[in-house]
Amino acid sequence: MTAYTVINPATGELVEEYPAATDVQIQEGLAAAYKAFNLWRTSPVPDRARLLGRVADLYAKRRDDLAAIITREMGKPIVQAQIEVDIVVSIYRYYAENGPKFLKDEELEVAVGGRALVRKEGLGVLLGIMPWNFPYYQVARFAAPNLMNGNTILLKHAPQCPESALAMEQIFLDAGAPEGAYVNLFATNGQVADIIADSRVQGVSLTGSERAGSAVAEIAGRHLKKVVLELGGSDPFLVLDSADVDLAVQQALFGRFGNAGQACNAAKRIILTEAVHDEFVEKFTAAVSGVVVDDPAKPDTFMGPLSSVAAAEGLSAQVDDAVAKGATVLVGGTRMDKPGAWFQPTVLTGITEQMRAFSEELFGPVAVLYKVSSEQEAVTLANNSAYGLGAVIQARDMERAQAVAARLETGMVYINEAPGTAAELPFGGIKRSGVGRELGKYGMEEFVNRKLVKLPA
């Protein structure tokens, strides 16, 4: 059965097909990862750090080839694909350099006498279920800290990313990872459920849709497995009275249309106070109108196609629903008339709660503008969402911006910066955007056994 398929979204061309794993291959992968854990968990921490360093070196060495793969698989403009590889290099280097100190024993104050230590140890075999929008980055933020912890990895990638999945597995093999420490599986959804239920697996990390996260969490909960879930987002981008409008326009453009808008923490709902509304709308719509959608393989392309025809069709249905119910299209609004998964950069206004665009995540190049009469109304609207991943605040007054940040129901807030990521910064959200954190020292703390060791006086 063919389950993993590369279809170039820029052309609609079928590039390659890969068969799904057999049940025998799944069992072989589980056995290899479990056997490797029983050795890797006791490996010297400096050895783990050196492995991650070698992995970083290989990503850097293969940067251009790796970038070309994901441009072909999911349409990411080539320069953005190269930048993704650079971020991955920084993540593996970060944990190679900082992982050892994060794993040091923590001594506790003891009231009853003696000493007490908390020792951080690997938890076991972990399953990672990863999406297509950042094929290398999403895997790195799961694999790097957990291999540093002494865990071993089973990786189930998105069905449209088999080539990048195989390229990552090869990097670990070439870096000298023990057999079974990192295992790629072209698993089906049914096989994923069986993997989670297997007693050798101790945890699951998923980045993906809200629906997928709910399904995985249900299975994991039934079998008492720890989960980290990074799910959807409908992140607000608040432009307050004191904002630098030119800066806000620039950062909103990048924050909404980078990677064709296919990022969970993209700036999806742009909330404008009355003082800046008219100027922002004029400048932002002009900027969006100037975005050229072109071949993602060209080095000067900022925006390419969506990841798949299905993604373009789904986004089009959401936009059509909004327009049918009274929304106004300021820029774009439709698919582009050519083969592939092309969609115009789009700006909508006049969104109401009756429209799908109000409550659903728009996973593509569609910005939604709202006008509010006060800062309090901006905060209320920002929090009126089932999601709570990230937010951006644009304001010259830093004290005021931080006060607004404290009132937002999100896991992350960026002030006067486009939404982003870095190896040392924790990434994650609240509400239906998921549970747990990745990256930084917090990414080391999700899948560990915090073992108490009590010593007598």
C-alpha angles and dihedrals in degrees: 000000000000112000105148114066135168111215113172103233091204092063108013087238120150105234106175143342128213126193120242116250118272119235088253091056090050091053091047090052092049092049093048093049092047093049091048092050092058088059102032094052090065096041116119112268092233089058091055090049092051091052091054090048091054090048089054091050092053093049089052093047093049095040099124096044092047092049092051091054095059093041086059095041102046108004102253112163108256097242091050088048090053090049089052090056089050090054090050090053089052092051095053091045091048093056093041089056102035104026095085093058092046088057097052117121115265116222116215130209107250123206096186097056134262125057135296129199132187110214120195114219136170115274100210141257112356129198118218118198108192136187134230102241096080102015098179102028096053091052094046095055089053101038102041100059094037096051086048088054091055096256122132126228137232109186124202107183130192114285091244094054106064096127094052089044091055092044091056093048089051091053091057092048092049091046089059101253112169114262108272096019091108118020126178116211126189089209128173122228090258091052090049090059090052092048092053090050093050112110091226092065116081104180148006131218117193132181111186146075127349089244093053091046092052092050094049093045091052093054093043092049091051089056096038095245124155116244138196112195126188105182139160131329140196096190120195122227106202119200107192129198094267096048126129096242096200091053091045092052092049094049094043090052092053094038094053105034104034110113086013089291092296100135128108091223097043118134097261105157114044109198115195129192116223094254093063102025103097096042093046094048092050094049096038096050090048090052093047091048087056095056109113114211108210149147107316090217091067113096094225096051114117098179129028133169127309117264096264144356088252090057091050092048092049093050091047090054091053093049092046090052091053094047092047089055095049109278119145123232111217096175133011116334105174145066117270117254102244138083116288135036101309123155130176120246101258139199121194132187135176094054115169133188091258091067126086089229090067098060105018128078112253101214100192144045099317121118119195119206125205129185119212132183099220146016090253091054089050091054093045092051092045090054093045093095138094087229129076110177110122145332141197126218121197113198138126092217103081096189091053092046092052091048089054090047090057090058097050118101098224140109094233137028127189118196117207090344132100113250109275149142141240134183094249098046121088113241124202146086148226136239111027092343089084146257133280133022137263131201129026120049088311089066088061093054104058102075105033136108106236096207119195115219112190119195125194124245 
